[in-house]
């Protein structure tokens, strides 16, 4: 008897099903008992696979916690049946290396690296799509739903495509149609759409946006020779009459990389908001919710802001018209990415819907918490652009702080050093560009020019 333990806590959102499916296919001859360790929102993996899988919920996905749970599982089962074969696959480096609590059990189980599994040859993309409907029909459905949401002017996240398609045509529903459960179905459909000129993809996994190409195709031909359409977000400029923002400088390009993700940077008010958070938390009751704290802090920042925010083009923006609600959602997302929102048991909450995160509580803040939050912004830029280098230090300061003085450039240097220390970024040796480090600890070369 074999036991296959699959940890999906650090899988990219939307990639869990492909990861689990690849392992099940690889070890099908063993007919293993399958245990999947994941976060509660990842339970959909079971529904999509429609197989007998023991799904065990872990509260945080924090690496030491996951390592403890895997060690306890292996130890318990090995004691019960010493003859069982254990196979463990996880994106966490210390699990793959059998460190910590797993070290004494190193001889009991084998590890399977996710990278090796996910490199297995996939089925032909057209074959996967055709099992659901003719490829041309699938592309027409995609074109229709993107028109409905005005995706030529307002690109939508790749992770939202499935739900948009399902609302329009139920054949895309995983629950109703087995063919819709094919691994990477949406990715293959989008690849076909790119090849047909239906859409453009903006950014790199896991932060990819889909833009309907037909109404802004003229602008797509303005790339310098030899560059890729996905080389940078700004080279896929959204020709929208709804926004007066047009990247003209390098700082604006870097800002746009965040704006297209709806992730700030709210450079005019972000530092004032940080200060307001410090003051509000110092005077708040101990069990105040994120909802209460953030709402109060945004109100303080709004009340103390100037009557107008300057704009280089057109009229200045009146304080009353500033997107304060958007700012509330932004700071909640920023806090959870920085690991600063905990549940009622004091455990770090994973990223999820704003409504749910607002019920959490603020973790004890480290002394450099504003730097750590700003590091999440820099990391988001690096993940979506493939051309951020040393020369961009001044422009990053301009993008995040609207200030290019030495003080703010040094702050950018400190942020980049922090990301290096946390092994979240590295430098591509060939070009000198910053690169996000993938979940298996290796350089993520997706999006390399």
C-alpha positions as CSV (number, residue, x, y, z in Angstrom):
1,X,0.0,0.0,0.0
2,X,1.3,3.5,-0.9
3,X,0.3,6.8,0.7
4,X,0.6,9.9,-1.5
5,X,0.7,13.2,0.5
6,X,0.2,16.3,-1.6
7,X,0.7,19.7,0.0
8,X,-1.0,22.4,-2.1
9,X,-0.7,25.3,0.4
10,X,2.0,27.1,-1.6
11,X,0.7,26.3,-5.1
12,X,-0.2,29.3,-7.3
13,X,-3.9,30.1,-7.2
14,X,-5.6,28.1,-9.9
15,X,-2.7,25.7,-10.3
16,X,-3.7,23.3,-7.5
17,X,-5.8,21.1,-9.7
18,X,-3.1,20.7,-12.3
19,X,-0.6,19.8,-9.6
20,X,-2.8,17.2,-8.0
21,X,-3.9,15.7,-11.3
22,X,-0.3,15.3,-12.5
23,X,0.6,13.4,-9.3
24,X,-2.4,11.2,-9.5
25,X,-1.7,10.3,-13.1
26,X,2.0,9.6,-12.4
27,X,1.3,7.3,-9.5
28,X,-2.0,5.7,-10.7
29,X,-0.3,2.3,-11.1
30,X,0.3,2.2,-7.3
31,X,-3.3,2.9,-6.5
32,X,-2.2,5.1,-3.6
33,X,-4.2,6.4,-0.7
34,X,-4.2,10.2,-1.4
35,X,-4.0,12.9,1.3
36,X,-4.1,16.5,0.2
37,X,-3.1,19.2,2.7
38,X,-4.4,22.6,1.8
39,X,-6.2,25.8,2.9
40,X,-10.0,25.8,3.2
41,X,-10.5,27.8,-0.1
42,X,-8.5,25.1,-1.9
43,X,-11.0,22.4,-1.1
44,X,-12.4,22.9,-4.7
45,X,-9.6,20.7,-5.8
46,X,-11.6,17.7,-4.5
47,X,-14.7,18.8,-6.3
48,X,-12.9,19.3,-9.6
49,X,-11.1,15.9,-9.4
50,X,-14.1,13.9,-8.4
51,X,-11.9,11.3,-6.8
52,X,-11.6,9.7,-3.3
53,X,-9.1,12.1,-1.7
54,X,-8.7,12.8,2.0
55,X,-8.5,16.6,2.2
56,X,-7.0,18.0,5.4
57,X,-7.4,21.6,6.1
58,X,-4.4,23.5,7.6
59,X,-5.2,26.9,9.1
60,X,-2.3,29.0,7.7
61,X,-0.1,27.3,5.2
62,X,2.8,28.6,7.2
63,X,5.8,26.4,6.3
64,X,6.8,25.2,9.8
65,X,3.1,24.3,10.5
66,X,2.8,22.3,7.3
67,X,6.0,20.5,8.1
68,X,4.7,19.6,11.5
69,X,1.4,18.2,10.1
70,X,3.2,16.2,7.4
71,X,5.6,14.8,10.0
72,X,2.7,13.8,12.3
73,X,0.9,12.1,9.5
74,X,3.9,10.1,8.3
75,X,4.9,9.1,11.9
76,X,1.3,8.0,12.7
77,X,0.9,5.9,9.6
78,X,4.4,4.4,9.6
79,X,3.8,3.2,13.2
80,X,0.6,1.6,12.2
81,X,1.9,-0.1,9.1
82,X,5.7,-0.1,8.7
83,X,5.4,-1.6,5.2
84,X,3.6,1.4,3.7
85,X,5.4,3.5,1.0
86,X,5.1,7.2,1.6
87,X,5.5,9.8,-1.2
88,X,5.4,13.5,-0.3
89,X,5.2,16.4,-2.7
90,X,5.3,20.0,-1.6
91,X,6.4,23.4,-2.9
92,X,7.9,24.2,0.6
93,X,11.7,23.9,0.4
94,X,12.2,22.5,3.9
95,X,9.7,19.7,3.2
96,X,11.5,18.7,0.1
97,X,14.8,18.8,2.0
98,X,13.3,16.8,4.9
99,X,14.4,19.4,7.4
100,X,13.2,20.1,11.0
101,X,10.6,17.6,12.3
102,X,10.9,15.6,9.1
103,X,14.7,14.9,9.5
104,X,14.2,11.9,11.8
105,X,11.7,10.4,9.3
106,X,14.0,10.9,6.2
107,X,14.3,7.2,5.6
108,X,10.6,6.6,5.9
109,X,9.3,8.7,3.0
110,X,10.3,9.8,-0.5
111,X,9.9,13.3,-1.9
112,X,8.6,14.2,-5.3
113,X,9.6,17.6,-6.6
114,X,6.6,19.5,-8.0
115,X,8.8,20.9,-10.8
116,X,9.5,17.4,-12.1
117,X,5.8,16.5,-12.0
118,X,4.5,19.6,-13.7
119,X,7.0,19.3,-16.5
120,X,5.3,16.1,-17.7
121,X,4.1,16.5,-21.3
122,X,0.5,17.8,-21.3
123,X,-2.2,16.6,-23.7
124,X,-2.6,18.7,-26.9
125,X,-4.4,21.9,-26.1
126,X,-6.9,21.7,-28.9
127,X,-7.8,18.2,-27.9
128,X,-8.6,19.3,-24.4
129,X,-10.7,22.2,-25.6
130,X,-12.4,20.1,-28.2
131,X,-13.7,17.7,-25.6
132,X,-15.8,20.5,-24.3
133,X,-16.8,22.2,-27.5
134,X,-15.3,23.1,-30.9
135,X,-12.3,25.4,-30.5
136,X,-13.8,28.1,-32.6
137,X,-17.0,28.1,-30.5
138,X,-14.9,28.3,-27.3
139,X,-13.1,31.3,-28.7
140,X,-16.3,33.0,-29.7
141,X,-17.7,32.5,-26.2
142,X,-14.6,34.0,-24.7
143,X,-14.8,37.0,-27.1
144,X,-18.5,37.5,-26.2
145,X,-18.0,37.5,-22.4
146,X,-15.0,39.8,-22.7
147,X,-17.0,42.3,-24.7
148,X,-19.7,42.2,-22.1
149,X,-17.3,43.4,-19.4
150,X,-15.5,45.8,-21.7
151,X,-12.2,44.0,-21.4
152,X,-10.7,45.9,-24.3
153,X,-10.7,49.0,-22.0
154,X,-10.7,47.2,-18.6
155,X,-8.6,44.1,-18.6
156,X,-9.8,41.3,-16.3
157,X,-7.8,39.0,-14.2
158,X,-7.1,35.6,-15.7
159,X,-8.4,34.0,-12.5
160,X,-11.8,35.5,-13.2
161,X,-12.1,34.1,-16.7
162,X,-13.6,30.7,-15.6
163,X,-16.4,32.3,-13.7
164,X,-17.3,34.7,-16.5
165,X,-17.4,31.9,-19.0
166,X,-19.5,29.7,-16.7
167,X,-22.1,32.4,-16.2
168,X,-22.5,32.7,-20.0
169,X,-22.2,29.0,-20.9
170,X,-22.6,26.3,-18.2
171,X,-20.4,23.9,-20.2
172,X,-17.4,25.6,-18.5
173,X,-18.7,24.5,-15.1
174,X,-16.4,22.0,-13.4
175,X,-19.2,20.7,-11.3
176,X,-21.5,19.8,-14.3
177,X,-19.2,18.9,-17.1
178,X,-16.2,16.5,-16.6
179,X,-14.5,17.9,-19.7
180,X,-14.4,21.3,-18.0
181,X,-12.1,19.8,-15.4
182,X,-9.3,19.3,-17.8
183,X,-6.0,20.6,-16.3
184,X,-5.0,24.1,-17.6
185,X,-8.1,24.3,-19.7
186,X,-8.4,28.1,-19.3
187,X,-4.7,28.6,-19.9
188,X,-4.9,26.5,-23.1
189,X,-8.0,28.5,-24.3
190,X,-6.2,31.8,-23.6
191,X,-3.1,30.6,-25.5
192,X,-5.3,29.8,-28.5
193,X,-7.0,33.2,-28.2
194,X,-3.6,34.9,-28.2
195,X,-2.6,32.9,-31.3
196,X,-5.8,34.0,-33.0
197,X,-5.4,37.7,-32.0
198,X,-8.5,37.6,-29.9
199,X,-6.8,38.7,-26.6
200,X,-3.5,39.9,-25.2
201,X,-2.1,38.7,-21.9
202,X,-0.7,41.4,-19.6
203,X,1.8,40.5,-16.9
204,X,3.2,37.1,-15.7
205,X,1.8,34.3,-13.5
206,X,0.3,34.5,-11.0
207,X,-0.8,38.0,-11.8
208,X,-2.1,37.9,-15.4
209,X,-4.7,40.2,-16.9
210,X,-6.6,39.5,-20.1
211,X,-7.4,42.3,-22.5
212,X,-9.7,41.9,-25.5
213,X,-7.5,42.8,-28.5
214,X,-9.9,43.8,-31.2
215,X,-10.6,47.4,-30.2
216,X,-7.1,48.4,-29.4
217,X,-5.2,46.3,-31.9
218,X,-3.7,49.4,-33.5
219,X,-1.8,50.2,-30.3
220,X,-0.4,46.7,-30.1
221,X,1.9,47.2,-33.1
222,X,3.9,50.0,-31.5
223,X,6.4,47.7,-29.7
224,X,10.1,48.1,-30.6
225,X,11.4,45.4,-32.9
226,X,12.3,42.3,-31.0
227,X,10.2,43.0,-27.9
228,X,7.4,40.8,-26.6
229,X,3.8,42.0,-26.0
230,X,4.0,40.6,-22.5
231,X,7.5,42.1,-22.0
232,X,5.9,44.8,-19.8
233,X,2.4,45.9,-18.7
234,X,2.8,49.3,-20.1
235,X,3.6,48.1,-23.6
236,X,0.0,46.7,-23.6
237,X,-1.5,50.1,-22.9
238,X,-5.2,50.1,-22.3
239,X,-6.7,52.7,-24.7
240,X,-9.5,53.7,-22.3
241,X,-11.5,56.9,-22.3
242,X,-12.4,56.2,-18.7
243,X,-9.0,57.0,-17.4
244,X,-6.7,60.0,-17.9
245,X,-3.7,57.9,-16.9
246,X,-1.2,57.3,-19.7
247,X,2.3,56.1,-18.8
248,X,4.8,58.5,-20.2
249,X,7.7,58.2,-17.7
250,X,9.4,55.2,-16.2
251,X,7.9,55.9,-12.8
252,X,4.4,56.0,-14.4
253,X,5.1,52.6,-16.1
254,X,6.0,51.1,-12.7
255,X,3.0,52.6,-11.1
256,X,0.8,51.2,-13.9
257,X,2.1,47.7,-13.1
258,X,0.3,48.1,-9.7
259,X,-2.7,49.9,-11.0
260,X,-3.6,47.2,-13.5
261,X,-3.6,44.8,-10.6
262,X,-5.8,47.1,-8.6
263,X,-3.0,47.1,-6.0
264,X,-2.4,50.8,-5.3
265,X,0.0,52.3,-4.9
266,X,-2.0,55.3,-3.6
267,X,1.2,57.2,-3.4
268,X,-0.5,60.5,-2.4
269,X,-1.9,59.1,0.8
270,X,-0.3,55.8,1.6
271,X,2.3,57.1,4.1
272,X,-0.3,59.3,5.8
273,X,-2.5,56.2,6.1
274,X,0.4,54.3,7.7
275,X,0.7,57.1,10.2
276,X,-3.0,57.0,10.8
277,X,-2.9,53.2,11.4
278,X,-0.2,53.7,14.1
279,X,-2.3,56.3,15.9
280,X,-5.6,54.4,15.6
281,X,-4.1,51.1,16.8
282,X,-2.4,52.9,19.8
283,X,-5.9,54.1,20.9
284,X,-8.0,51.1,19.9
285,X,-9.4,48.3,22.1
286,X,-7.5,45.1,22.1
287,X,-9.9,43.0,20.0
288,X,-10.8,45.6,17.4
289,X,-11.4,44.1,14.0
290,X,-9.5,45.0,10.8
291,X,-12.7,46.5,9.6
292,X,-12.9,48.9,12.5
293,X,-9.2,49.8,12.5
294,X,-8.9,50.3,8.8
295,X,-12.1,52.3,8.5
296,X,-11.0,54.5,11.3
297,X,-7.5,55.0,9.9
298,X,-8.8,55.8,6.4
299,X,-11.2,58.4,7.9
300,X,-8.3,60.0,9.8
301,X,-6.2,60.1,6.6
302,X,-9.1,61.5,4.6
303,X,-9.9,64.2,7.2
304,X,-6.2,65.3,7.3
305,X,-5.7,65.3,3.6
306,X,-5.5,68.5,1.6
307,X,-8.7,69.7,-0.2
308,X,-7.3,68.7,-3.6
309,X,-4.7,66.3,-4.9
310,X,-2.6,67.7,-7.7
311,X,-2.8,66.1,-11.2
312,X,-0.3,66.8,-14.0
313,X,-3.1,66.6,-16.6
314,X,-6.5,68.2,-16.2
315,X,-8.1,69.5,-13.1
316,X,-6.8,68.6,-9.7
317,X,-8.7,65.9,-7.9
318,X,-11.0,67.1,-5.1
319,X,-10.6,65.2,-1.8
320,X,-14.3,64.2,-1.9
321,X,-13.7,62.4,-5.2
322,X,-10.7,60.4,-4.1
323,X,-11.3,56.6,-4.1
324,X,-11.3,56.2,-0.4
325,X,-13.2,52.9,-0.4
326,X,-10.7,51.5,-2.9
327,X,-8.0,52.6,-0.4
328,X,-9.7,50.6,2.3
329,X,-9.6,47.4,0.2
330,X,-6.0,48.1,-0.9
331,X,-4.6,48.4,2.7
332,X,-6.4,45.3,3.8
333,X,-4.8,43.3,0.9
334,X,-1.5,44.9,1.7
335,X,-1.7,44.0,5.3
336,X,-2.6,40.3,4.6
337,X,0.2,40.0,2.1
338,X,2.5,41.3,4.7
339,X,1.4,38.7,7.1
340,X,-0.2,41.2,9.5
341,X,-3.8,40.0,9.7
342,X,-4.6,37.1,12.1
343,X,-7.7,35.2,13.0
344,X,-9.4,35.0,16.4
345,X,-6.8,32.3,17.4
346,X,-3.9,34.5,16.5
347,X,-3.0,32.6,13.4
348,X,-2.0,34.4,10.2
349,X,-4.8,34.6,7.7
350,X,-4.2,33.7,4.0
351,X,-5.1,36.1,1.3
352,X,-8.8,35.9,0.4
353,X,-11.9,38.1,-0.1
354,X,-11.8,41.5,1.5
355,X,-15.1,40.9,3.3
356,X,-13.6,37.9,5.1
357,X,-10.3,39.6,5.9
358,X,-12.1,42.5,7.5
359,X,-13.2,40.1,10.2
360,X,-9.6,39.4,11.2
361,X,-7.4,41.3,13.7
362,X,-4.2,43.2,13.4
363,X,-1.1,41.2,14.4
364,X,1.5,42.8,16.6
365,X,3.3,45.2,14.2
366,X,7.1,44.9,13.8
367,X,9.0,48.2,14.1
368,X,9.6,48.3,10.4
369,X,6.1,47.3,9.3
370,X,5.7,50.2,6.8
371,X,8.9,49.1,5.0
372,X,7.6,45.5,4.9
373,X,4.3,46.6,3.4
374,X,6.0,48.7,0.8
375,X,8.1,45.6,0.0
376,X,4.9,43.9,-1.1
377,X,4.4,46.6,-3.6
378,X,7.9,46.3,-5.0
379,X,7.5,42.5,-5.1
380,X,4.2,42.9,-7.1
381,X,6.0,45.1,-9.6
382,X,8.8,42.6,-10.0
383,X,6.3,39.7,-10.5
384,X,4.5,41.6,-13.2
385,X,7.4,43.1,-15.0
386,X,10.5,41.4,-16.4
387,X,12.8,44.5,-16.8
388,X,13.3,46.0,-13.3
389,X,17.0,46.7,-12.7
390,X,19.4,48.6,-10.5
391,X,18.9,51.7,-12.7
392,X,15.2,51.8,-11.7
393,X,15.9,52.7,-8.0
394,X,15.1,56.4,-8.5
395,X,12.0,55.6,-10.7
396,X,10.7,53.2,-8.1
397,X,11.0,55.9,-5.5
398,X,9.1,58.2,-7.8
399,X,6.4,55.6,-8.4
400,X,5.9,54.6,-4.7
401,X,6.5,57.9,-2.9
402,X,6.3,60.6,-5.6
403,X,9.7,61.6,-4.3
404,X,13.1,61.0,-5.9
405,X,15.3,62.4,-3.2
406,X,18.1,60.4,-1.7
407,X,16.1,59.5,1.4
408,X,13.5,57.7,-0.7
409,X,15.9,56.0,-3.1
410,X,17.7,54.6,0.0
411,X,14.3,53.3,1.2
412,X,13.9,51.5,-2.1
413,X,17.4,50.0,-1.6
414,X,16.4,48.8,1.9
415,X,13.2,47.2,0.5
416,X,15.1,45.3,-2.2
417,X,17.6,44.1,0.3
418,X,14.7,42.9,2.5
419,X,13.2,40.9,-0.4
420,X,16.7,39.4,-1.0
421,X,17.0,38.4,2.6
422,X,13.5,36.8,2.6
423,X,14.5,35.0,-0.6
424,X,11.6,36.4,-2.5
425,X,13.6,37.9,-5.3
426,X,16.9,37.2,-7.0
427,X,18.8,38.6,-10.0
428,X,18.9,37.0,-13.4
429,X,22.6,36.7,-14.1
430,X,22.3,37.2,-17.9
431,X,20.5,40.6,-17.9
432,X,20.7,41.9,-14.3
433,X,17.0,42.2,-13.9
434,X,15.2,41.4,-10.7
435,X,13.2,38.2,-10.7
436,X,10.7,36.7,-8.3
437,X,11.8,33.5,-6.7
438,X,9.3,30.7,-7.4
439,X,7.7,28.6,-4.7
440,X,10.3,25.8,-5.1
441,X,13.1,28.3,-4.3
442,X,14.4,28.6,-7.9
443,X,14.6,31.6,-10.1
444,X,11.2,32.2,-11.8
445,X,12.2,32.9,-15.4
446,X,8.7,33.4,-16.8
447,X,8.5,36.7,-18.5
448,X,12.2,36.9,-19.3
449,X,12.8,39.1,-22.3
